Amino acid sequence: MHRTKHAKQIADRFRGLVESANHTLADEHYDELTLLIEAGIDTALVEKLEKMADKLLELSHSVRNDAEFFD
């Protein structure tokens, strides 16, 4: 999936920044960072989808209302 790949790319970029500063972290920490980033992407996506669903629901009510009063 794209979000997993994107999360891994972000974690890898962070690893590069850490290593360029002559620091190190265990691989497990980068794996955890990848999971946290992916979870953040998922949360943002779900929030956006919920807003879209609310708009669609509002639109469907409007269409139904218009249909009831159509002559």
JOPE-V153634 format. One record per helix or strand. SS is the DSSP state (A for helix, B for strand). FROM is the first residue (numbers start at 1). TO is the last residue. Records with the same first field share a line. If there is no record, write none. Layout:
SS=FROM-TO ; FROM-TO
This chain:
A=2-20 ; 27-68
